Structures are given as structure tokens and as C-alpha cells.
Amino acid sequence: MIALAVLFALLGAASNAMGTAFQRKAAARVPEGGGLRLILELAHQPAWLIGIAGVAGAALFQALALVNGPLSLVQPLFILELPFALMIAIPLLHRSLPGAGWWAVAGVVAGLGLVLVAADPSGADTSAPMARWIPMLILCLSAVAVAVAVSRPGRPPLFRAAVLGSASAISNALTAALLKSAMGTLEDDGFGAFLSVWQTYGFVVTGIGAVLLLENALQAGPLAASQPALTIGDATVSLFLGVFLFGETIRTGWWLLPELAGAGLVLWGVLRLTRVVPHVGELAH
């Protein structure tokens, strides 16, 4: 089951990376603007439709991964979306990844592997009582609202892209938690029960919100600002939700040392990637 969860999560990360790269290519061609008007403009571009197909594929793989493994394992694997996204975007935008970029990719992969082996996330619950859901919903939705409020037009592009990317990350993590709960209902009680639980409609709403936030983040500034906030934020919030919503566990004690070392290596790799490819976001113009 865990092996399947890892496989589907990796496929989801690659599919989402493809979606992000093609969406960025499309978003860079649209004049300034946001909200639903941006989506309507993008819908006329083939590159954006390919990107949406990638996102849809990622959602399917994510659902399969969450059925087979804990949230705190599946979502951190989506950190690999960043190196996947850059490796897809660079040839798509007619560039090549320098040698330092490959070292950064290796750092992200090695660091993530170290974190997950040391943490050994576990947990099989797919449901959580409303006493846990209510504070988590309030916390996540409030954070998204604050992020949207402070990222109004006129702020620096790097700031807006990073903040909107963070808001999308929180929405993605919440969507994954709702999806895991809904898929657990589908597996245990069938399709009728799946349609009757509020989590099914909740993940649809938060998923649409995450896509909308991502589109605006990609348009607001370079991929180098939005993508790290999106991938690292998603993993961090998902770990938090997995522990507090579903009672998942990770190893602590001295295991925190390799976990922190791995997290540091991931952070180094992410930052290095965004520096060795400083103009990835602008190449689509």
C-alpha cells in the first residue's frame, strides 16, 4: 500500500509540474488582470488547456495516493513538483538547465528522501471528527483570506507571487485533507455515501480556489517566487493537517536531527534551483 502511495504521489507531482509549466507559459501571455477575467482569457489558449489536463491528472493520482497512504507521506512528495516543473519548463521555453541546477535537483531529492525515511509517517485513518475539522478549517481559510488581502495589486511582483503561492499551498493542503476523507468514505461506504458527505463538495470548492490562486500567483511574478512557496508550503501544511486531523504520526526524539538535516537540504536545493534559473518565469514572453 505504501509503495503504491509513493508511486501515485510521484506521478501526481510530475503531472502537476507539467500543468504548472504550461499554465505559466499561458499566463505570461495575458495582460495584467486577475480573478475570473484571467481564467476566461486563459481558456482560449491551448497551452493553458494542456496545463489544466496536467492538473486534472495530478488530482486523480493524488486521490489514489491518499487512499493508499497517509497525508503526511503523500503531500511532502509533491515537493518534487519543483524540480519536475523546472525540468519541464526549461525545454518548453527553449532553455537548458545548468550543471548547478542538476546538483540542486539532487539536493531536493536526497533531502526529501532523508526526511521521509527519518520521519517514517504512518497512519491509516481517513476520517476526523468535526471537533478537529472546525478549527483547522477556520485556521486555513483565515490564512488564505489574509494572504489575498495583503497581495493586492501594487505590491512588488516577487511579494505577490510568493504570498499568493503560499495561499494556493494552504488551499492545496486543505483540498488534499478533504479529498482523503471523501475517498475514505467512497472506499468504505460506496458512491452514494461519497456524494452525501460535505468533504466531497469541500474539496471541489477548495480545489477550484487553489487553481484560481495559482493562476494569479503565476501571473503576479516569476515561477522562482511562487513555486517554492507552493511546494514547501503544501508539504508543511499537509504534515500539520495529517497529524492534527487524522492522528498520523512521525518519529521524534533523535530522529528530528536527520529530519531537520533533510529539510535543510531540501530548502537549499529549492533556493539554489530558483537562483540558477533566475529568469524561468520570464522566458515565456
C-alpha positions as CSV (number, residue, x, y, z in Angstrom):
1,M,0.0,0.0,0.0
2,I,2.8,2.4,0.9
3,A,4.6,1.6,-2.3
4,L,1.5,2.4,-4.3
5,A,1.0,5.6,-2.4
6,V,4.6,6.7,-3.2
7,L,4.2,5.7,-6.9
8,F,0.9,7.6,-7.4
9,A,2.3,10.6,-5.5
10,L,5.3,10.8,-7.8
11,L,3.1,10.5,-10.8
12,G,0.9,13.3,-9.4
13,A,3.9,15.5,-8.8
14,A,5.1,15.1,-12.3
15,S,1.7,15.7,-13.8
16,N,1.1,18.8,-11.7
17,A,4.6,20.1,-12.7
18,M,3.6,19.7,-16.3
19,G,0.4,21.6,-15.6
20,T,2.2,24.4,-13.8
21,A,4.7,24.8,-16.6
22,F,2.1,25.0,-19.3
23,Q,-0.1,27.3,-17.2
24,R,2.9,29.6,-16.6
25,K,3.5,29.7,-20.4
26,A,-0.1,30.7,-21.0
27,A,-0.3,33.2,-18.1
28,A,2.7,35.1,-19.3
29,R,0.9,36.0,-22.5
30,V,-2.1,37.5,-20.8
31,P,-2.2,41.3,-20.0
32,E,-2.4,42.4,-16.4
33,G,-5.6,41.4,-14.6
34,G,-6.8,38.8,-12.2
35,G,-9.8,36.9,-10.9
36,L,-12.3,35.3,-13.2
37,R,-11.4,37.5,-16.1
38,L,-7.9,36.0,-16.1
39,I,-9.4,32.5,-16.3
40,L,-11.6,33.5,-19.2
41,E,-8.6,34.9,-21.1
42,L,-6.5,31.8,-20.4
43,A,-9.3,29.4,-21.5
44,H,-8.6,30.5,-25.1
45,Q,-5.0,29.3,-25.0
46,P,-4.1,25.6,-25.9
47,A,-1.1,25.7,-23.5
48,W,-3.4,26.5,-20.6
49,L,-5.8,23.7,-21.6
50,I,-2.8,21.3,-21.6
51,G,-1.9,22.6,-18.2
52,I,-5.4,22.0,-16.8
53,A,-5.2,18.5,-18.1
54,G,-2.0,18.0,-16.2
55,V,-3.6,19.4,-13.0
56,A,-6.6,17.0,-13.6
57,G,-4.3,14.0,-13.9
58,A,-2.4,15.1,-10.8
59,A,-5.8,15.2,-8.9
60,L,-6.5,11.6,-10.0
61,F,-3.1,10.4,-9.0
62,Q,-3.3,12.3,-5.7
63,A,-6.6,10.7,-4.8
64,L,-5.2,7.2,-5.5
65,A,-2.1,8.0,-3.4
66,L,-4.2,9.3,-0.5
67,V,-6.3,6.1,-0.5
68,N,-3.1,4.1,-0.1
69,G,-1.0,6.2,2.3
70,P,-1.0,8.9,5.0
71,L,-1.4,12.6,4.1
72,S,1.9,13.3,5.8
73,L,3.7,11.0,3.4
74,V,1.8,11.7,0.2
75,Q,1.8,15.5,0.2
76,P,5.5,16.1,1.0
77,L,6.4,14.0,-2.1
78,F,4.8,16.8,-4.1
79,I,7.9,18.9,-3.2
80,L,9.4,17.0,-6.2
81,E,7.0,19.1,-8.3
82,L,9.5,21.9,-8.2
83,P,12.4,20.1,-9.9
84,F,9.9,18.4,-12.2
85,A,8.4,21.8,-13.1
86,L,11.8,23.4,-13.9
87,M,12.9,20.5,-15.9
88,I,9.7,20.6,-18.0
89,A,9.6,24.4,-18.2
90,I,13.2,25.0,-19.3
91,P,13.0,22.9,-22.6
92,L,9.4,24.1,-23.1
93,L,10.7,27.7,-23.0
94,H,13.8,26.8,-25.1
95,R,16.5,26.9,-22.4
96,S,18.8,24.3,-20.7
97,L,19.4,23.5,-17.0
98,P,23.0,24.4,-15.9
99,G,25.1,21.9,-14.0
100,A,24.5,23.7,-10.7
101,G,20.8,23.1,-11.3
102,W,21.2,19.4,-11.5
103,W,23.1,19.5,-8.2
104,A,20.2,21.4,-6.7
105,V,17.7,18.8,-8.1
106,A,19.8,16.1,-6.4
107,G,19.8,18.0,-3.2
108,V,16.0,18.3,-3.2
109,V,15.5,14.6,-3.9
110,A,18.1,13.4,-1.4
111,G,16.8,15.8,1.3
112,L,13.2,14.7,0.8
113,G,14.3,11.1,1.0
114,L,16.1,11.7,4.2
115,V,13.1,13.5,5.8
116,L,10.7,10.8,4.9
117,V,12.9,7.9,5.9
118,A,13.7,9.5,9.2
119,A,10.1,10.7,9.9
120,D,8.5,7.4,8.8
121,P,5.0,8.9,8.5
122,S,2.2,6.4,9.4
123,G,-1.5,6.4,10.0
124,A,-4.5,4.7,8.4
125,D,-7.4,6.9,9.5
126,T,-9.4,8.7,6.7
127,S,-12.0,10.4,8.9
128,A,-11.8,13.1,11.6
129,P,-14.5,14.4,13.9
130,M,-16.0,17.9,13.4
131,A,-14.3,19.0,16.6
132,R,-11.0,18.7,14.7
133,W,-12.3,19.9,11.3
134,I,-13.8,23.2,12.5
135,P,-10.6,24.7,14.0
136,M,-8.5,23.5,11.0
137,L,-11.0,25.0,8.5
138,I,-11.0,28.3,10.4
139,L,-7.2,28.4,10.5
140,C,-6.6,27.5,6.9
141,L,-9.4,29.7,5.4
142,S,-8.4,32.7,7.5
143,A,-4.8,32.4,6.4
144,V,-5.8,32.3,2.8
145,A,-8.1,35.4,3.3
146,V,-5.2,37.3,4.9
147,A,-2.8,36.3,2.1
148,V,-5.3,37.5,-0.6
149,A,-5.8,40.8,1.3
150,V,-2.1,41.6,1.6
151,S,-1.3,40.7,-2.0
152,R,-3.4,43.3,-3.7
153,P,-2.2,44.9,-7.0
154,G,0.5,47.4,-6.5
155,R,2.7,45.3,-4.2
156,P,6.1,44.1,-5.5
157,P,5.7,41.2,-8.0
158,L,8.0,38.9,-6.0
159,F,6.0,39.5,-2.9
160,R,2.6,39.0,-4.6
161,A,3.8,35.8,-6.3
162,A,5.2,34.3,-3.0
163,V,2.1,35.3,-0.9
164,L,-0.4,34.0,-3.5
165,G,1.7,30.9,-4.0
166,S,1.5,30.3,-0.2
167,A,-2.2,30.8,-0.2
168,S,-2.5,28.3,-3.0
169,A,-0.3,25.9,-1.0
170,I,-2.6,26.1,2.0
171,S,-5.6,25.6,-0.2
172,N,-3.9,22.6,-1.8
173,A,-3.2,21.0,1.5
174,L,-6.7,21.6,2.7
175,T,-8.0,20.1,-0.5
176,A,-5.9,17.0,0.0
177,A,-7.2,16.5,3.5
178,L,-10.8,16.8,2.3
179,L,-10.1,14.6,-0.6
180,K,-8.5,11.9,1.7
181,S,-11.6,12.0,3.9
182,A,-14.0,11.8,0.9
183,M,-12.1,9.0,-0.7
184,G,-12.1,7.0,2.5
185,T,-15.9,7.3,2.5
186,L,-16.0,6.2,-1.1
187,E,-13.8,3.1,-0.3
188,D,-15.7,2.2,2.9
189,D,-19.3,3.0,2.1
190,G,-19.7,3.4,-1.7
191,F,-20.5,6.1,-4.2
192,G,-23.8,7.1,-2.6
193,A,-22.1,7.9,0.7
194,F,-19.3,9.7,-1.1
195,L,-21.9,12.1,-2.6
196,S,-23.6,12.6,0.8
197,V,-20.6,13.8,2.8
198,W,-19.7,17.5,2.9
199,Q,-16.0,16.8,2.4
200,T,-16.7,15.8,-1.2
201,Y,-18.1,19.3,-2.0
202,G,-15.5,20.9,0.2
203,F,-12.5,19.6,-1.8
204,V,-14.2,20.7,-5.0
205,V,-14.6,24.3,-3.7
206,T,-11.1,24.5,-2.2
207,G,-9.6,22.8,-5.2
208,I,-11.1,25.5,-7.5
209,G,-9.9,28.2,-5.2
210,A,-6.4,26.7,-5.2
211,V,-6.3,26.8,-9.0
212,L,-7.5,30.4,-9.1
213,L,-4.9,31.4,-6.6
214,L,-2.2,29.6,-8.5
215,E,-3.2,31.3,-11.8
216,N,-2.9,34.7,-10.1
217,A,0.4,33.8,-8.4
218,L,1.9,32.7,-11.8
219,Q,0.8,35.9,-13.4
220,A,1.8,38.2,-10.5
221,G,5.5,37.3,-10.6
222,P,8.2,34.7,-11.7
223,L,7.9,31.0,-11.1
224,A,11.0,31.3,-8.9
225,A,8.9,33.2,-6.4
226,S,5.6,31.3,-6.4
227,Q,6.8,27.7,-6.9
228,P,9.0,27.3,-3.7
229,A,6.2,28.8,-1.6
230,L,3.7,26.5,-3.3
231,T,5.7,23.2,-2.9
232,I,7.2,23.8,0.5
233,G,4.0,25.3,1.9
234,D,1.9,22.4,0.7
235,A,4.2,19.9,2.3
236,T,4.4,21.7,5.6
237,V,0.6,22.4,6.0
238,S,-0.2,18.8,4.9
239,L,2.1,17.4,7.6
240,F,0.3,19.6,10.1
241,L,-3.2,18.5,8.9
242,G,-2.2,14.9,8.8
243,V,-1.1,14.9,12.4
244,F,-3.9,17.0,13.9
245,L,-6.8,15.8,11.7
246,F,-6.1,12.2,11.1
247,G,-3.8,11.3,14.0
248,E,-0.9,10.4,11.8
249,T,2.4,10.0,13.5
250,I,6.1,10.8,12.7
251,R,9.2,9.8,14.6
252,T,10.6,12.3,17.0
253,G,13.4,12.3,19.5
254,W,16.8,11.9,17.9
255,W,15.1,11.3,14.6
256,L,14.5,15.1,14.5
257,L,18.2,15.6,13.7
258,P,18.2,13.8,10.3
259,E,14.7,15.2,9.6
260,L,16.0,18.8,10.1
261,A,19.1,18.0,8.1
262,G,16.9,16.7,5.3
263,A,14.6,19.7,5.5
264,G,17.7,22.0,5.3
265,L,18.9,20.1,2.2
266,V,15.5,20.5,0.6
267,L,15.5,24.2,1.3
268,W,19.0,24.6,0.0
269,G,18.1,22.8,-3.2
270,V,14.9,24.8,-3.7
271,L,16.6,28.1,-3.2
272,R,19.5,27.0,-5.4
273,L,17.2,26.0,-8.2
274,T,15.4,29.3,-8.2
275,R,18.7,31.1,-8.3
276,V,20.5,29.1,-11.1
277,V,17.4,29.6,-13.3
278,P,16.5,33.2,-12.3
279,H,14.6,34.0,-15.5
280,V,12.4,30.9,-15.9
281,G,9.3,32.9,-15.3
282,E,10.1,35.5,-17.9
283,L,11.2,33.1,-20.7
284,A,7.6,32.6,-21.9
285,H,7.2,36.1,-23.0
